Amino acid sequence: MCNLYTERLSAAEVAAHFGVDVPDIVATNAPSTVHPGAPGMVVRVENGRRILQSMGWGFPLKLASMKPGSKPKAVNNIADLRKPMWVGLARKPQWRCLIPLTAWAEPAGIKGSKTRIWLSLKDRPIFAWGGLWRDSAEWGPVYSGAMTDANEVAATVHNRMPVLLHEDEYDRWLHGSFDELIAFQDRVFPSGLIEIEPTDEPWLGWPSGAKPATLL
C-alpha cells in the first residue's frame, strides 16, 4: 500500500494542471512530502468548480479493540470502494477528489535498514490519484486514496499501487457513475508508463505527527 508520496510542484502549477482557478486556492500548509496523518493537497468540486484544498491524509478509524482515549488510526488507502466504509461516499460525486502527486514510495531491503523506492509516470511532472474525502469530527477535512493491483512493472516493488488517472479521466472520476469508479479500481494501469527509482533514503524517519496507517 502507499504510505508516502510527494507533490513537488507549487500550488499555482498544480492549479494550472488540474484546471483550478488560482484565486480559489485554499491549500496553505501541505508539505511536498506527505505522510499518513499529515496534510496534503486535493482537488475537489465545489459549486461546480474545481478547488484546491489542504486536508489530512487518512480517515480516522477507532476500532472496538482500542482502549478508551486512544488516538484513531489513519486509513489512508482504500482497498475496495465497494466496502461499507466507502461505498456511500463513492456513490456521491461531492465526496470524490483527485490527489496530485509527482511520485509515490515503497520500502525495499531488509527490516531495520529499508530504503525508499520511488515510482512515477514517465514524462509527467504531475499526475492524479483517485480518492475520496469527507469532513471528520476528529481531524476536520480528510482524504484517502483508492488502491488497485499493481501492474507488471510496479509489482516488482509491491503488489498494490494507487488508482492512477490519465488527464482525460479526471472528470469521469469526479462526476462519473459508481460503476466507472469500480472500473478504474479494477483495471490494470499501463506498465509502460511506470518509472522506478531506487534510492538510499531511509524508509523511516517520519515526522512525529504522522499517524499509523491502515488499508481498509
Stockholm file with secondary structure:
# STOCKHOLM 1.0

chainA/1-216         MCNLYTERLSAAEVAAHFGVDVPDIVATNAPSTVHPGAPGMVVRVENGRRILQSMGWGFPLKLASMKPGSKPKAVNNIADLRKPMWVGLARKPQWRCLIPLTAWAEPAGIKGSKTRIWLSLKDRPIFAWGGLWRDSAEWGPVYSGAMTDANEVAATVHNRMPVLLHEDEYDRWLHGSFDELIAFQDRVFPSGLIEIEPTDEPWLGWPSGAKPATLL
#=GR chainA/1-216 SS CCCCEECCSCHHHHHHHHTCCGGGCCCCSCCSEECTTSEEEEEEEETTEEEEEEEEESEEECCTTSCTTCCCEEEEEESCTTSHHHHHHHTSGGGEEEEEESEEEEEESSTTSCEEEEEEETTCSCEEEEEEEEEETTTEEEEEEEEEECCTTGGGTCSEEECEECGGGHHHHHHSCHHHHHHHHHSCCCGGGEEEEEEEEESCCCCTTCCCEEEC
#=GC SS_cons         CCCCEECCSCHHHHHHHHTCCGGGCCCCSCCSEECTTSEEEEEEEETTEEEEEEEEESEEECCTTSCTTCCCEEEEEESCTTSHHHHHHHTSGGGEEEEEESEEEEEESSTTSCEEEEEEETTCSCEEEEEEEEEETTTEEEEEEEEEECCTTGGGTCSEEECEECGGGHHHHHHSCHHHHHHHHHSCCCGGGEEEEEEEEESCCCCTTCCCEEEC
//
